[in-house]
Amino acid sequence: MIMNRESTPAAVVKLQGTIQAVSRMNFYLWMYVAQEGEFEDAMEFVRTMQREPSPFEEMLGINPWEVAAGYTPPPDDF
């Protein structure tokens, strides 16, 4: 869904730009991997690791499968 930038909150516009930038970097990274002849090995690595949380997810307590399912964990009490 594309939103009109004039009526979109700045945080949403920033998030959209961030997602676009990450998607672009991901695309060109994979094109580089393919160009270097490592695409199949890289795909196998991704398939093996895709269910493992990244170090950043662990540090932040984010579970991408819960996020995708719409689950929001209760906030931590500090």
N, C-alpha and C positions, 0 to 999 in steps of 0.2 A: 504494500500500500504506500503510495507516494503522497506526501502531505504538502500542502501549500506552505512554503517557508515563512510567509508573513504571519500566518496564524499558528505556527508551530512553536512550542516552547524551545528556548535556546538549548536546553539540555538534550532534547530529542534530536535537534539538528546536529549537535555535536556527536551524539551517539551514532546517527546515520553516517556522518562523515568518517567516524572511527571504524565502523563496520565496513564501509566502502574501502578505506585504506588497508585494513587487514585483509580483506578479500583480494584486493589487487596484489598485495605482497605475497599472499598465499599462491595466487595464480602464477606469478613470475618465478617464485621459488620452485614450484612444481615443473615449470617449463625448463628451468635450469637443470633440475635433477634429470628430467627426460633427455635433455641435450647431452648430458654427461654420460648417458647410458646406464643410469642407476635407477630408472623408474620402477622396474619390477621389484628390486630389492627394497626400495623405499616404500612401495605399496605394501609389501609383506611386513615390514617393520611397523607401519601405521596400523595394519590390521591386527598385529600382535599387541600393540600398545594402546589402541583406541579406548579400551575400557579402563585403563589405568589413569588415575588422576595425575595431572601435571603437578610439579612442586608448588606452583602458584595456587592451584585449586586447593591443595592440602593446607597451605598457609592461610588461605582465606576461608576455609571451611565450605567450599563450593562443591556441590556434586552436580555435574552437568546433566545427568539423567533425571535428577529431581527437578532441576530448572526446566528442562524440556517438558516434563509432565505437569508443570505448574505448581509444584510443591514449594512453599516458602517456609524454611525452618524458622522457629521462633528465634528472636534476637538473643545474643548472649548477654547475660548480666555481668557487667564489669565492676 
